[in-house]
Amino acid sequence: MKKGINFLCGELFAECVAIMHYQKPTPQDDVDNLMASILNLQDDMLSRVSHVEPGMKAKDYFNKLRSDMVSQTDEIVEHIKALL
């Protein structure tokens, strides 16, 4: 799961770098904030994968983790689309 998180966040980050280099009228602050949110997402998800919350079943915990990852990733993708 950690490899998947790293891959997904790396791809999102690469999209932001491509936008910075190829979409010249893009505001730099918007791209910087988006890149920071991707890094925060990666850090948060990796820390959550490493430490399962006590009192929760592992299956329920990882299903919640996956749904949180999908919803936050969708939000970031929408921001990337808005920059294009």
PDB file of N, CA, C and O in Angstrom:
ATOM      1  N   MET A   1       0.821  -1.191   0.000  1.00  0.00           N
ATOM      2  CA  MET A   1       0.000   0.000   0.000  1.00  0.00           C
ATOM      3  C   MET A   1       0.871   1.264   0.000  1.00  0.00           C
ATOM      4  O   MET A   1       0.513   2.278  -0.600  1.00  0.00           O
ATOM      5  N   LYS A   2       2.019   1.186   0.683  1.00  0.00           N
ATOM      6  CA  LYS A   2       2.908   2.346   0.714  1.00  0.00           C
ATOM      7  C   LYS A   2       3.441   2.672  -0.678  1.00  0.00           C
ATOM      8  O   LYS A   2       3.566   3.841  -1.041  1.00  0.00           O
ATOM      9  N   LYS A   3       3.753   1.644  -1.451  1.00  0.00           N
ATOM     10  CA  LYS A   3       4.245   1.875  -2.812  1.00  0.00           C
ATOM     11  C   LYS A   3       3.178   2.554  -3.661  1.00  0.00           C
ATOM     12  O   LYS A   3       3.489   3.433  -4.466  1.00  0.00           O
ATOM     13  N   GLY A   4       1.932   2.154  -3.488  1.00  0.00           N
ATOM     14  CA  GLY A   4       0.836   2.765  -4.226  1.00  0.00           C
ATOM     15  C   GLY A   4       0.648   4.225  -3.867  1.00  0.00           C
ATOM     16  O   GLY A   4       0.421   5.065  -4.737  1.00  0.00           O
ATOM     17  N   ILE A   5       0.743   4.522  -2.581  1.00  0.00           N
ATOM     18  CA  ILE A   5       0.621   5.912  -2.129  1.00  0.00           C
ATOM     19  C   ILE A   5       1.754   6.753  -2.708  1.00  0.00           C
ATOM     20  O   ILE A   5       1.520   7.844  -3.227  1.00  0.00           O
ATOM     21  N   ASN A   6       2.976   6.245  -2.620  1.00  0.00           N
ATOM     22  CA  ASN A   6       4.124   6.981  -3.154  1.00  0.00           C
ATOM     23  C   ASN A   6       4.004   7.185  -4.659  1.00  0.00           C
ATOM     24  O   ASN A   6       4.316   8.262  -5.167  1.00  0.00           O
ATOM     25  N   PHE A   7       3.553   6.156  -5.375  1.00  0.00           N
ATOM     26  CA  PHE A   7       3.401   6.278  -6.823  1.00  0.00           C
ATOM     27  C   PHE A   7       2.350   7.324  -7.186  1.00  0.00           C
ATOM     28  O   PHE A   7       2.590   8.187  -8.031  1.00  0.00           O
ATOM     29  N   LEU A   8       1.192   7.244  -6.546  1.00  0.00           N
ATOM     30  CA  LEU A   8       0.101   8.166  -6.854  1.00  0.00           C
ATOM     31  C   LEU A   8       0.493   9.605  -6.551  1.00  0.00           C
ATOM     32  O   LEU A   8       0.261  10.501  -7.363  1.00  0.00           O
ATOM     33  N   CYS A   9       1.083   9.826  -5.394  1.00  0.00           N
ATOM     34  CA  CYS A   9       1.490  11.185  -5.035  1.00  0.00           C
ATOM     35  C   CYS A   9       2.610  11.679  -5.948  1.00  0.00           C
ATOM     36  O   CYS A   9       2.664  12.863  -6.280  1.00  0.00           O
ATOM     37  N   GLY A  10       3.492  10.786  -6.350  1.00  0.00           N
ATOM     38  CA  GLY A  10       4.546  11.168  -7.286  1.00  0.00           C
ATOM     39  C   GLY A  10       3.992  11.595  -8.632  1.00  0.00           C
ATOM     40  O   GLY A  10       4.471  12.558  -9.229  1.00  0.00           O
ATOM     41  N   GLU A  11       2.992  10.886  -9.105  1.00  0.00           N
ATOM     42  CA  GLU A  11       2.357  11.245 -10.382  1.00  0.00           C
ATOM     43  C   GLU A  11       1.626  12.588 -10.283  1.00  0.00           C
ATOM     44  O   GLU A  11       1.701  13.403 -11.202  1.00  0.00           O
ATOM     45  N   LEU A  12       0.926  12.819  -9.182  1.00  0.00           N
ATOM     46  CA  LEU A  12       0.241  14.094  -8.996  1.00  0.00           C
ATOM     47  C   LEU A  12       1.257  15.237  -8.932  1.00  0.00           C
ATOM     48  O   LEU A  12       1.042  16.300  -9.514  1.00  0.00           O
ATOM     49  N   PHE A  13       2.359  15.011  -8.223  1.00  0.00           N
ATOM     50  CA  PHE A  13       3.406  16.018  -8.115  1.00  0.00           C
ATOM     51  C   PHE A  13       4.023  16.311  -9.475  1.00  0.00           C
ATOM     52  O   PHE A  13       4.300  17.464  -9.805  1.00  0.00           O
ATOM     53  N   ALA A  14       4.236  15.262 -10.261  1.00  0.00           N
ATOM     54  CA  ALA A  14       4.802  15.435 -11.607  1.00  0.00           C
ATOM     55  C   ALA A  14       3.868  16.258 -12.492  1.00  0.00           C
ATOM     56  O   ALA A  14       4.331  17.058 -13.305  1.00  0.00           O
ATOM     57  N   GLU A  15       2.580  16.071 -12.343  1.00  0.00           N
ATOM     58  CA  GLU A  15       1.614  16.885 -13.100  1.00  0.00           C
ATOM     59  C   GLU A  15       1.761  18.359 -12.741  1.00  0.00           C
ATOM     60  O   GLU A  15       1.690  19.225 -13.613  1.00  0.00           O
ATOM     61  N   CYS A  16       1.967  18.641 -11.461  1.00  0.00           N
ATOM     62  CA  CYS A  16       2.144  20.030 -11.043  1.00  0.00           C
ATOM     63  C   CYS A  16       3.426  20.623 -11.623  1.00  0.00           C
ATOM     64  O   CYS A  16       3.449  21.781 -12.041  1.00  0.00           O
ATOM     65  N   VAL A  17       4.479  19.830 -11.644  1.00  0.00           N
ATOM     66  CA  VAL A  17       5.746  20.303 -12.228  1.00  0.00           C
ATOM     67  C   VAL A  17       5.556  20.584 -13.715  1.00  0.00           C
ATOM     68  O   VAL A  17       6.056  21.585 -14.228  1.00  0.00           O
ATOM     69  N   ALA A  18       4.838  19.707 -14.405  1.00  0.00           N
ATOM     70  CA  ALA A  18       4.575  19.912 -15.832  1.00  0.00           C
ATOM     71  C   ALA A  18       3.750  21.174 -16.043  1.00  0.00           C
ATOM     72  O   ALA A  18       4.007  21.923 -16.985  1.00  0.00           O
ATOM     73  N   ILE A  19       2.786  21.419 -15.204  1.00  0.00           N
ATOM     74  CA  ILE A  19       1.971  22.636 -15.316  1.00  0.00           C
ATOM     75  C   ILE A  19       2.854  23.864 -15.124  1.00  0.00           C
ATOM     76  O   ILE A  19       2.712  24.853 -15.843  1.00  0.00           O
ATOM     77  N   MET A  20       3.763  23.804 -14.156  1.00  0.00           N
ATOM     78  CA  MET A  20       4.654  24.945 -13.908  1.00  0.00           C
ATOM     79  C   MET A  20       5.511  25.259 -15.127  1.00  0.00           C
ATOM     80  O   MET A  20       5.757  26.426 -15.432  1.00  0.00           O
ATOM     81  N   HIS A  21       5.962  24.229 -15.818  1.00  0.00           N
ATOM     82  CA  HIS A  21       6.880  24.452 -16.923  1.00  0.00           C
ATOM     83  C   HIS A  21       6.189  24.722 -18.257  1.00  0.00           C
ATOM     84  O   HIS A  21       6.757  25.395 -19.117  1.00  0.00           O
ATOM     85  N   TYR A  22       4.992  24.214 -18.439  1.00  0.00           N
ATOM     86  CA  TYR A  22       4.355  24.312 -19.748  1.00  0.00           C
ATOM     87  C   TYR A  22       3.133  25.214 -19.791  1.00  0.00           C
ATOM     88  O   TYR A  22       2.697  25.587 -20.881  1.00  0.00           O
ATOM     89  N   GLN A  23       2.574  25.573 -18.668  1.00  0.00           N
ATOM     90  CA  GLN A  23       1.442  26.497 -18.618  1.00  0.00           C
ATOM     91  C   GLN A  23       1.945  27.809 -18.020  1.00  0.00           C
ATOM     92  O   GLN A  23       1.839  28.025 -16.813  1.00  0.00           O
ATOM     93  N   LYS A  24       2.473  28.656 -18.836  1.00  0.00           N
ATOM     94  CA  LYS A  24       3.126  29.878 -18.354  1.00  0.00           C
ATOM     95  C   LYS A  24       2.210  30.844 -17.596  1.00  0.00           C
ATOM     96  O   LYS A  24       2.677  31.440 -16.626  1.00  0.00           O
ATOM     97  N   PRO A  25       0.943  31.040 -17.967  1.00  0.00           N
ATOM     98  CA  PRO A  25       0.155  32.023 -17.211  1.00  0.00           C
ATOM     99  C   PRO A  25      -0.390  31.498 -15.885  1.00  0.00           C
ATOM    100  O   PRO A  25      -1.257  32.137 -15.289  1.00  0.00           O
ATOM    101  N   THR A  26       0.096  30.354 -15.408  1.00  0.00           N
ATOM    102  CA  THR A  26      -0.389  29.769 -14.161  1.00  0.00           C
ATOM    103  C   THR A  26       0.226  30.495 -12.969  1.00  0.00           C
ATOM    104  O   THR A  26       1.443  30.674 -12.920  1.00  0.00           O
ATOM    105  N   PRO A  27      -0.600  30.919 -12.002  1.00  0.00           N
ATOM    106  CA  PRO A  27      -0.065  31.578 -10.805  1.00  0.00           C
ATOM    107  C   PRO A  27       0.818  30.619  -9.997  1.00  0.00           C
ATOM    108  O   PRO A  27       0.397  29.511  -9.667  1.00  0.00           O
ATOM    109  N   GLN A  28       2.024  31.045  -9.688  1.00  0.00           N
ATOM    110  CA  GLN A  28       2.994  30.204  -8.993  1.00  0.00           C
ATOM    111  C   GLN A  28       2.509  29.808  -7.597  1.00  0.00           C
ATOM    112  O   GLN A  28       2.745  28.682  -7.159  1.00  0.00           O
ATOM    113  N   ASP A  29       1.833  30.722  -6.894  1.00  0.00           N
ATOM    114  CA  ASP A  29       1.354  30.420  -5.546  1.00  0.00           C
ATOM    115  C   ASP A  29       0.341  29.279  -5.553  1.00  0.00           C
ATOM    116  O   ASP A  29       0.340  28.444  -4.648  1.00  0.00           O
ATOM    117  N   ASP A  30      -0.517  29.238  -6.565  1.00  0.00           N
ATOM    118  CA  ASP A  30      -1.506  28.166  -6.658  1.00  0.00           C
ATOM    119  C   ASP A  30      -0.827  26.809  -6.836  1.00  0.00           C
ATOM    120  O   ASP A  30      -1.205  25.827  -6.197  1.00  0.00           O
ATOM    121  N   VAL A  31       0.172  26.765  -7.705  1.00  0.00           N
ATOM    122  CA  VAL A  31       0.885  25.508  -7.952  1.00  0.00           C
ATOM    123  C   VAL A  31       1.665  25.103  -6.707  1.00  0.00           C
ATOM    124  O   VAL A  31       1.690  23.924  -6.351  1.00  0.00           O
ATOM    125  N   ASP A  32       2.300  26.060  -6.043  1.00  0.00           N
ATOM    126  CA  ASP A  32       3.057  25.758  -4.828  1.00  0.00           C
ATOM    127  C   ASP A  32       2.156  25.208  -3.727  1.00  0.00           C
ATOM    128  O   ASP A  32       2.518  24.253  -3.039  1.00  0.00           O
ATOM    129  N   ASN A  33       0.996  25.807  -3.566  1.00  0.00           N
ATOM    130  CA  ASN A  33       0.057  25.328  -2.547  1.00  0.00           C
ATOM    131  C   ASN A  33      -0.444  23.927  -2.880  1.00  0.00           C
ATOM    132  O   ASN A  33      -0.605  23.092  -1.990  1.00  0.00           O
ATOM    133  N   LEU A  34      -0.686  23.677  -4.140  1.00  0.00           N
ATOM    134  CA  LEU A  34      -1.142  22.357  -4.567  1.00  0.00           C
ATOM    135  C   LEU A  34      -0.058  21.305  -4.341  1.00  0.00           C
ATOM    136  O   LEU A  34      -0.343  20.195  -3.893  1.00  0.00           O
ATOM    137  N   MET A  35       1.177  21.659  -4.652  1.00  0.00           N
ATOM    138  CA  MET A  35       2.289  20.733  -4.431  1.00  0.00           C
ATOM    139  C   MET A  35       2.471  20.453  -2.935  1.00  0.00           C
ATOM    140  O   MET A  35       2.754  19.320  -2.545  1.00  0.00           O
ATOM    141  N   ALA A  36       2.313  21.463  -2.117  1.00  0.00           N
ATOM    142  CA  ALA A  36       2.412  21.275  -0.666  1.00  0.00           C
ATOM    143  C   ALA A  36       1.298  20.368  -0.156  1.00  0.00           C
ATOM    144  O   ALA A  36       1.524  19.542   0.728  1.00  0.00           O
ATOM    145  N   SER A  37       0.101  20.518  -0.708  1.00  0.00           N
ATOM    146  CA  SER A  37      -1.008  19.662  -0.265  1.00  0.00           C
ATOM    147  C   SER A  37      -0.783  18.207  -0.687  1.00  0.00           C
ATOM    148  O   SER A  37      -1.197  17.290   0.022  1.00  0.00           O
ATOM    149  N   ILE A  38      -0.134  17.990  -1.829  1.00  0.00           N
ATOM    150  CA  ILE A  38       0.195  16.627  -2.264  1.00  0.00           C
ATOM    151  C   ILE A  38       1.204  16.007  -1.300  1.00  0.00           C
ATOM    152  O   ILE A  38       1.060  14.850  -0.905  1.00  0.00           O
ATOM    153  N   LEU A  39       2.217  16.771  -0.927  1.00  0.00           N
ATOM    154  CA  LEU A  39       3.210  16.257   0.017  1.00  0.00           C
ATOM    155  C   LEU A  39       2.595  15.985   1.385  1.00  0.00           C
ATOM    156  O   LEU A  39       2.938  14.997   2.036  1.00  0.00           O
ATOM    157  N   ASN A  40       1.692  16.851   1.821  1.00  0.00           N
ATOM    158  CA  ASN A  40       0.996  16.625   3.090  1.00  0.00           C
ATOM    159  C   ASN A  40       0.132  15.378   3.030  1.00  0.00           C
ATOM    160  O   ASN A  40       0.079  14.610   3.990  1.00  0.00           O
ATOM    161  N   LEU A  41      -0.548  15.172   1.903  1.00  0.00           N
ATOM    162  CA  LEU A  41      -1.360  13.973   1.708  1.00  0.00           C
ATOM    163  C   LEU A  41      -0.483  12.728   1.799  1.00  0.00           C
ATOM    164  O   LEU A  41      -0.840  11.758   2.467  1.00  0.00           O
ATOM    165  N   GLN A  42       0.656  12.759   1.131  1.00  0.00           N
ATOM    166  CA  GLN A  42       1.556  11.611   1.143  1.00  0.00           C
ATOM    167  C   GLN A  42       2.037  11.317   2.570  1.00  0.00           C
ATOM    168  O   GLN A  42       2.012  10.167   3.007  1.00  0.00           O
ATOM    169  N   ASP A  43       2.467  12.336   3.281  1.00  0.00           N
ATOM    170  CA  ASP A  43       2.937  12.143   4.648  1.00  0.00           C
ATOM    171  C   ASP A  43       1.837  11.584   5.549  1.00  0.00           C
ATOM    172  O   ASP A  43       2.070  10.666   6.336  1.00  0.00           O
ATOM    173  N   ASP A  44       0.645  12.146   5.422  1.00  0.00           N
ATOM    174  CA  ASP A  44      -0.480  11.712   6.244  1.00  0.00           C
ATOM    175  C   ASP A  44      -0.844  10.258   5.968  1.00  0.00           C
ATOM    176  O   ASP A  44      -1.028   9.470   6.896  1.00  0.00           O
ATOM    177  N   MET A  45      -0.945   9.912   4.702  1.00  0.00           N
ATOM    178  CA  MET A  45      -1.344   8.545   4.347  1.00  0.00           C
ATOM    179  C   MET A  45      -0.273   7.527   4.746  1.00  0.00           C
ATOM    180  O   MET A  45      -0.605   6.443   5.225  1.00  0.00           O
ATOM    181  N   LEU A  46       0.992   7.858   4.556  1.00  0.00           N
ATOM    182  CA  LEU A  46       2.054   6.928   4.939  1.00  0.00           C
ATOM    183  C   LEU A  46       2.097   6.717   6.452  1.00  0.00           C
ATOM    184  O   LEU A  46       2.339   5.604   6.919  1.00  0.00           O
ATOM    185  N   SER A  47       1.864   7.770   7.203  1.00  0.00           N
ATOM    186  CA  SER A  47       1.859   7.606   8.659  1.00  0.00           C
ATOM    187  C   SER A  47       0.644   6.806   9.115  1.00  0.00           C
ATOM    188  O   SER A  47       0.727   6.038  10.073  1.00  0.00           O
ATOM    189  N   ARG A  48      -0.475   6.982   8.435  1.00  0.00           N
ATOM    190  CA  ARG A  48      -1.674   6.229   8.799  1.00  0.00           C
ATOM    191  C   ARG A  48      -1.547   4.754   8.437  1.00  0.00           C
ATOM    192  O   ARG A  48      -2.088   3.902   9.142  1.00  0.00           O
ATOM    193  N   VAL A  49      -0.845   4.437   7.360  1.00  0.00           N
ATOM    194  CA  VAL A  49      -0.646   3.043   6.978  1.00  0.00           C
ATOM    195  C   VAL A  49       0.226   2.337   8.018  1.00  0.00           C
ATOM    196  O   VAL A  49       0.010   1.165   8.326  1.00  0.00           O
ATOM    197  N   SER A  50       1.198   3.049   8.549  1.00  0.00           N
ATOM    198  CA  SER A  50       2.152   2.447   9.469  1.00  0.00           C
ATOM    199  C   SER A  50       1.579   2.201  10.861  1.00  0.00           C
ATOM    200  O   SER A  50       2.081   1.346  11.591  1.00  0.00           O
ATOM    201  N   HIS A  51       0.547   2.929  11.232  1.00  0.00           N
ATOM    202  CA  HIS A  51       0.019   2.826  12.588  1.00  0.00           C
ATOM    203  C   HIS A  51      -1.505   2.701  12.557  1.00  0.00           C
ATOM    204  O   HIS A  51      -2.219   3.694  12.419  1.00  0.00           O
ATOM    205  N   VAL A  52      -1.984   1.473  12.688  1.00  0.00           N
ATOM    206  CA  VAL A  52      -3.419   1.221  12.704  1.00  0.00           C
ATOM    207  C   VAL A  52      -3.982   1.728  14.031  1.00  0.00           C
ATOM    208  O   VAL A  52      -3.393   1.508  15.090  1.00  0.00           O
ATOM    209  N   GLU A  53      -5.125   2.406  13.964  1.00  0.00           N
ATOM    210  CA  GLU A  53      -5.752   2.929  15.169  1.00  0.00           C
ATOM    211  C   GLU A  53      -6.183   1.778  16.076  1.00  0.00           C
ATOM    212  O   GLU A  53      -6.770   0.802  15.609  1.00  0.00           O
ATOM    213  N   PRO A  54      -5.892   1.894  17.357  1.00  0.00           N
ATOM    214  CA  PRO A  54      -6.316   0.839  18.277  1.00  0.00           C
ATOM    215  C   PRO A  54      -7.841   0.794  18.395  1.00  0.00           C
ATOM    216  O   PRO A  54      -8.516   1.823  18.358  1.00  0.00           O
ATOM    217  N   GLY A  55      -8.351  -0.401  18.536  1.00  0.00           N
ATOM    218  CA  GLY A  55      -9.790  -0.565  18.710  1.00  0.00           C
ATOM    219  C   GLY A  55     -10.560  -0.727  17.415  1.00  0.00           C
ATOM    220  O   GLY A  55     -11.765  -0.978  17.447  1.00  0.00           O
ATOM    221  N   MET A  56      -9.905  -0.591  16.288  1.00  0.00           N
ATOM    222  CA  MET A  56     -10.574  -0.762  14.997  1.00  0.00           C
ATOM    223  C   MET A  56     -10.103  -2.062  14.359  1.00  0.00           C
ATOM    224  O   MET A  56      -8.954  -2.476  14.514  1.00  0.00           O
ATOM    225  N   LYS A  57     -11.009  -2.681  13.649  1.00  0.00           N
ATOM    226  CA  LYS A  57     -10.607  -3.843  12.865  1.00  0.00           C
ATOM    227  C   LYS A  57      -9.719  -3.359  11.724  1.00  0.00           C
ATOM    228  O   LYS A  57      -9.948  -2.294  11.151  1.00  0.00           O
ATOM    229  N   ALA A  58      -8.710  -4.153  11.405  1.00  0.00           N
ATOM    230  CA  ALA A  58      -7.759  -3.758  10.363  1.00  0.00           C
ATOM    231  C   ALA A  58      -8.462  -3.546   9.028  1.00  0.00           C
ATOM    232  O   ALA A  58      -8.141  -2.604   8.304  1.00  0.00           O
ATOM    233  N   LYS A  59      -9.409  -4.404   8.696  1.00  0.00           N
ATOM    234  CA  LYS A  59     -10.116  -4.285   7.421  1.00  0.00           C
ATOM    235  C   LYS A  59     -10.888  -2.975   7.350  1.00  0.00           C
ATOM    236  O   LYS A  59     -10.834  -2.279   6.336  1.00  0.00           O
ATOM    237  N   ASP A  60     -11.604  -2.633   8.413  1.00  0.00           N
ATOM    238  CA  ASP A  60     -12.363  -1.383   8.446  1.00  0.00           C
ATOM    239  C   ASP A  60     -11.432  -0.180   8.381  1.00  0.00           C
ATOM    240  O   ASP A  60     -11.720   0.806   7.702  1.00  0.00           O
ATOM    241  N   TYR A  61     -10.319  -0.273   9.090  1.00  0.00           N
ATOM    242  CA  TYR A  61      -9.363   0.830   9.111  1.00  0.00           C
ATOM    243  C   TYR A  61      -8.802   1.091   7.714  1.00  0.00           C
ATOM    244  O   TYR A  61      -8.746   2.237   7.270  1.00  0.00           O
ATOM    245  N   PHE A  62      -8.389   0.035   7.028  1.00  0.00           N
ATOM    246  CA  PHE A  62      -7.787   0.220   5.710  1.00  0.00           C
ATOM    247  C   PHE A  62      -8.823   0.594   4.651  1.00  0.00           C
ATOM    248  O   PHE A  62      -8.493   1.280   3.684  1.00  0.00           O
ATOM    249  N   ASN A  63     -10.065   0.155   4.819  1.00  0.00           N
ATOM    250  CA  ASN A  63     -11.122   0.611   3.912  1.00  0.00           C
ATOM    251  C   ASN A  63     -11.352   2.109   4.076  1.00  0.00           C
ATOM    252  O   ASN A  63     -11.536   2.819   3.088  1.00  0.00           O
ATOM    253  N   LYS A  64     -11.343   2.595   5.320  1.00  0.00           N
ATOM    254  CA  LYS A  64     -11.502   4.029   5.569  1.00  0.00           C
ATOM    255  C   LYS A  64     -10.304   4.791   5.014  1.00  0.00           C
ATOM    256  O   LYS A  64     -10.459   5.856   4.417  1.00  0.00           O
ATOM    257  N   LEU A  65      -9.121   4.244   5.214  1.00  0.00           N
ATOM    258  CA  LEU A  65      -7.912   4.873   4.698  1.00  0.00           C
ATOM    259  C   LEU A  65      -7.976   5.001   3.181  1.00  0.00           C
ATOM    260  O   LEU A  65      -7.647   6.049   2.626  1.00  0.00           O
ATOM    261  N   ARG A  66      -8.394   3.947   2.524  1.00  0.00           N
ATOM    262  CA  ARG A  66      -8.509   3.959   1.060  1.00  0.00           C
ATOM    263  C   ARG A  66      -9.546   4.978   0.600  1.00  0.00           C
ATOM    264  O   ARG A  66      -9.300   5.717  -0.353  1.00  0.00           O
ATOM    265  N   SER A  67     -10.699   5.027   1.260  1.00  0.00           N
ATOM    266  CA  SER A  67     -11.729   5.986   0.846  1.00  0.00           C
ATOM    267  C   SER A  67     -11.263   7.420   1.078  1.00  0.00           C
ATOM    268  O   SER A  67     -11.568   8.303   0.277  1.00  0.00           O
ATOM    269  N   ASP A  68     -10.525   7.664   2.165  1.00  0.00           N
ATOM    270  CA  ASP A  68      -9.974   8.997   2.409  1.00  0.00           C
ATOM    271  C   ASP A  68      -8.963   9.371   1.330  1.00  0.00           C
ATOM    272  O   ASP A  68      -8.932  10.509   0.862  1.00  0.00           O
ATOM    273  N   MET A  69      -8.145   8.410   0.944  1.00  0.00           N
ATOM    274  CA  MET A  69      -7.139   8.658  -0.100  1.00  0.00           C
ATOM    275  C   MET A  69      -7.808   8.995  -1.425  1.00  0.00           C
ATOM    276  O   MET A  69      -7.383   9.910  -2.130  1.00  0.00           O
ATOM    277  N   VAL A  70      -8.853   8.253  -1.756  1.00  0.00           N
ATOM    278  CA  VAL A  70      -9.561   8.497  -3.015  1.00  0.00           C
ATOM    279  C   VAL A  70     -10.217   9.878  -3.000  1.00  0.00           C
ATOM    280  O   VAL A  70     -10.127  10.614  -3.983  1.00  0.00           O
ATOM    281  N   SER A  71     -10.870  10.231  -1.908  1.00  0.00           N
ATOM    282  CA  SER A  71     -11.564  11.522  -1.870  1.00  0.00           C
ATOM    283  C   SER A  71     -10.578  12.684  -1.911  1.00  0.00           C
ATOM    284  O   SER A  71     -10.831  13.682  -2.585  1.00  0.00           O
ATOM    285  N   GLN A  72      -9.462  12.569  -1.202  1.00  0.00           N
ATOM    286  CA  GLN A  72      -8.475  13.653  -1.221  1.00  0.00           C
ATOM    287  C   GLN A  72      -7.765  13.739  -2.565  1.00  0.00           C
ATOM    288  O   GLN A  72      -7.440  14.831  -3.031  1.00  0.00           O
ATOM    289  N   THR A  73      -7.524  12.594  -3.184  1.00  0.00           N
ATOM    290  CA  THR A  73      -6.910  12.585  -4.506  1.00  0.00           C
ATOM    291  C   THR A  73      -7.840  13.210  -5.534  1.00  0.00           C
ATOM    292  O   THR A  73      -7.395  13.976  -6.389  1.00  0.00           O
ATOM    293  N   ASP A  74      -9.124  12.890  -5.458  1.00  0.00           N
ATOM    294  CA  ASP A  74     -10.091  13.502  -6.372  1.00  0.00           C
ATOM    295  C   ASP A  74     -10.109  15.016  -6.227  1.00  0.00           C
ATOM    296  O   ASP A  74     -10.209  15.739  -7.219  1.00  0.00           O
ATOM    297  N   GLU A  75     -10.013  15.489  -5.005  1.00  0.00           N
ATOM    298  CA  GLU A  75     -10.000  16.928  -4.757  1.00  0.00           C
ATOM    299  C   GLU A  75      -8.759  17.570  -5.385  1.00  0.00           C
ATOM    300  O   GLU A  75      -8.849  18.641  -5.985  1.00  0.00           O
ATOM    301  N   ILE A  76      -7.615  16.922  -5.250  1.00  0.00           N
ATOM    302  CA  ILE A  76      -6.376  17.447  -5.835  1.00  0.00           C
ATOM    303  C   ILE A  76      -6.457  17.432  -7.355  1.00  0.00           C
ATOM    304  O   ILE A  76      -6.007  18.375  -8.007  1.00  0.00           O
ATOM    305  N   VAL A  77      -7.021  16.382  -7.924  1.00  0.00           N
ATOM    306  CA  VAL A  77      -7.165  16.298  -9.385  1.00  0.00           C
ATOM    307  C   VAL A  77      -8.059  17.430  -9.885  1.00  0.00           C
ATOM    308  O   VAL A  77      -7.791  18.009 -10.938  1.00  0.00           O
ATOM    309  N   GLU A  78      -9.101  17.745  -9.153  1.00  0.00           N
ATOM    310  CA  GLU A  78      -9.972  18.861  -9.541  1.00  0.00           C
ATOM    311  C   GLU A  78      -9.211  20.181  -9.527  1.00  0.00           C
ATOM    312  O   GLU A  78      -9.418  21.027 -10.398  1.00  0.00           O
ATOM    313  N   HIS A  79      -8.336  20.362  -8.548  1.00  0.00           N
ATOM    314  CA  HIS A  79      -7.518  21.575  -8.509  1.00  0.00           C
ATOM    315  C   HIS A  79      -6.538  21.623  -9.685  1.00  0.00           C
ATOM    316  O   HIS A  79      -6.284  22.686 -10.250  1.00  0.00           O
ATOM    317  N   ILE A  80      -5.996  20.463 -10.042  1.00  0.00           N
ATOM    318  CA  ILE A  80      -5.086  20.421 -11.186  1.00  0.00           C
ATOM    319  C   ILE A  80      -5.845  20.766 -12.467  1.00  0.00           C
ATOM    320  O   ILE A  80      -5.340  21.502 -13.315  1.00  0.00           O
ATOM    321  N   LYS A  81      -7.043  20.238 -12.602  1.00  0.00           N
ATOM    322  CA  LYS A  81      -7.860  20.554 -13.794  1.00  0.00           C
ATOM    323  C   LYS A  81      -8.160  22.045 -13.863  1.00  0.00           C
ATOM    324  O   LYS A  81      -8.191  22.629 -14.946  1.00  0.00           O
ATOM    325  N   ALA A  82      -8.380  22.656 -12.706  1.00  0.00           N
ATOM    326  CA  ALA A  82      -8.685  24.083 -12.681  1.00  0.00           C
ATOM    327  C   ALA A  82      -7.489  24.916 -13.129  1.00  0.00           C
ATOM    328  O   ALA A  82      -7.665  26.010 -13.666  1.00  0.00           O
ATOM    329  N   LEU A  83      -6.280  24.414 -12.917  1.00  0.00           N
ATOM    330  CA  LEU A  83      -5.098  25.145 -13.336  1.00  0.00           C
ATOM    331  C   LEU A  83      -4.847  25.057 -14.833  1.00  0.00           C
ATOM    332  O   LEU A  83      -4.134  25.889 -15.395  1.00  0.00           O
ATOM    333  N   LEU A  84      -5.425  24.060 -15.478  1.00  0.00           N
ATOM    334  CA  LEU A  84      -5.189  23.889 -16.921  1.00  0.00           C
ATOM    335  C   LEU A  84      -6.016  24.807 -17.723  1.00  0.00           C
ATOM    336  O   LEU A  84      -5.940  24.794 -18.951  1.00  0.00           O
TER     337      LEU A  84
END
